Amino acid sequence: MLRHEREALEAQVQRLERANPSWNAAQLEGELATIVPTAYSAWKEETPIRRSRLRAIQRWRTGARGRDAGKTSAHLFPYLWPVGERQRKEVDPTFDPSPVVAAGSWRLFLYNCGPEIVRDVRVALDGAAVDYAPSIVTGRFTEVHWQRLDRVKAMALSGDGGLARFELRVDFVIARGTRQSRLVGELVLHPQQGWVHFGGRDGRAREVE
């Protein structure tokens, strides 16, 4: 197959990975056959063993090529990811975190760690809308005002009890407004330490600090 056809396949795999991070290699391959049929047909003819094609897709979704395949870590976060004050400070030196020492963070931000501007960002906790942002530029943040929900605020102010878990859902638009995407997962609130963990529905997870 021609070089530009292979590059087109790689680019589409990485785009699909960002938009649908929970998809497995088989699902990505099925979508390739639909959106780039010419390049896919040439690749399938050149690589008739399906297992080999799926291994190639796993390499392409991380951006790895040739001898570097398998050495590069997959990009951990798809477009938007919730972070705490100290995590924001690591990226944004101009930000002043609270002097309060806690394992987690009482303030929560969405960080655009993806390659493009995201638009029409709608944030909900346990199905209740809490924030809206028309756009978030790459490398920038928007705050999640969870205090607007009385139930969540009451649990945080109680200062006792066990961990509380809430579903975070963020719907947004990518690809210059042509494709809808979302981030869905579980936020964990410690009544004495603030937000301490986020686990995405796709299996990706990280502490909030």
Protein Blocks (a to p, Z undefined) as FASTA:
>chain_A
ZZklmmmmmmmmmmmmmmmmmbcfklmmmmmmmmmmmlmmmmmmmmmblklmmmmmmmmm
nopahjlgojaccdfbghiacddfklmmmmmmmbccdfbdcfbdfbdcdddfbfbdcehi
acdeehiafbdcfbdcehiacdddfklpmklmmmmmnopacdddddddddddeehhiacc
dddddddddfklopfbdcdfkopacddZZ
